[in-house]
Amino acid sequence: MNLKKKINLRRTFGIISHPDAGKTTLTEKLLLFGGAINEAGAVKSNKIKKTATSDFMEIEKQRGISVSTSVLSFNYLDKKINILDTPGHKDFAEDTFRTLTAVDSVIVVIDIAKGVEEQTEKLVKVCKMRKIPIMIFVNKCDREGKDPFDILDELENKLEFNLSPVTYPLGIGYDFNGIIDLLKSEVIFNNDKLKKIELGSLINNSSKINERIIKSLNDDLELIDGIYPKFNYSKYLNCEIQPVFFGSALHNSGISLMLDYFVKYSPPPGKKEAVERIIDPEEEKFSGFIFKIHANMDPKHRDRLSFIKIVSGEFKRNNMYYHVRGKKKIRFSSPNSFFADKKEIIDKSYPGDIIGVHDTGNFKIGDSFSEGEQIEFIGIPSFSPEHFRYIINNDPLKSKQLSKGINQLMDEGVAQSFTLKLNGRKIIGTVGVLQFDVIKYRLQHEYGAKCSYENINIRKACWIDEINSDKKQLQELFVHKSKFIAFDKDKKVVFLADSDFTLMNTKQKYDKILFYEKSEF
Ligand code: G4P
């Protein structure tokens, strides 16, 4: 089979949701329907329980489990499906943002009772910014929830979606009897004995279902027909239209309909932008990038697993590839592929696939690999952390270990580090307070370094484009606001504001300086 065919058979996507909406359950059911696992419960939940905020080791253990669930691959019909796991917990939102650089589309899961929640809003924003095609699964229709129309309204208003319903529930909660395939005008009942019938025969002969449900269904269907646009493939690919599905992951309802539709319409691996040029997956030469690094929590095996998304060409085990940032040739002798919930060594891989490679601390998130060409993929920016603290070395004899540990943990993307221009003090910035404990624990157990933290009044980090900003204003800023100026780990200049007010004032006063909310501009 040629490369083009192989690419067209691959679908790499992420499932995103607010915690508890049913992402893990849906993932598992997709695997069950795909025949990749035989029983429910085989996929370990990667979710971090809310109660565990103080027990960070427990969290790391749970994250350890997630190595095997970071990528779940299975074959369905003629396609190879790769599901990339995205933590729902907001303290690990950076992880999810980065994983979204490696997907070709997403499925958003919504809890019908809770509607659009905070984390969903944030993640959808990122997907839209990156023009990632989106499908929506409204879950838990077996529970008393909102009226489906209210949910559709909420999705349109809060997420600015242009919806195209593909399925619709036959009743909600106690009344939930099945799913209607709007494209085929068929009803698929939850009760196996009733199975599938034509929608028309249900409406004209309602002996099977309560009349009240049929009446309200009739009204709803008329509205759907009148209000919502029909699916349009190119609009979906451009993120201008979002197909929406209803169902219950727990009760296997509406899943196979969505899976069949997904396999038919979701995009295969596409082109990817690099600093130098746009890379086409069909190019013969291999290229790829690291979007996730997973540390081994076992101190006896200090290696890490880096996840590479293959962008173009054919990847071959034991070939020499060029590590662009390290300017070195590297051989991957035991790359892993992921099938269902297992991982195994593979010889070849293709665009869209994810491979896991072991390393001992040479790789960083965002690193690119090629067959020699200088390719630096873009689209893995850092966003401003939400919590900042000074990090203090508690054992002066171990300062080397501390600095190595901090650097490696930052390369893994656990948090961000900044160095104040004024006095060289190190600041750690995290998305959730949890990571401070994780960093402290890991520095001690993996690097033998002891640290503590000191509070600092910073609210937001803003990156400054040093090259294109006005030089005179920059000089003034460095003098007058010196206590706010720092460098990130890549030596980029960052303004660390103590309040939104300071930031706004500074931007107004230094209007020829280019401030950015993310590290890539
Ligand atoms: P997450 O990964 O998005 O965080 O959610 P997860 O799948 O773990 O689901 C969260 C809870 O919602 C689970 O219950 C799960 O069983 C339940 N759930 C998922 N889909 C449905 C559905 O379609 N209908 C109903 N009624 N419930 C659903 P839990 O009690 O928190 O966990 P568990 O003890 O069942 O694992």
Residues whose N, C-alpha, C, O or C-beta is under 5 A from the ligand:
A	BS01	G4P	S17 H18 P19 D20 A21 G22 K23 T24 T25 L26 K47 N139 K140 D142 R143 G247 S248 A249 L250 H251
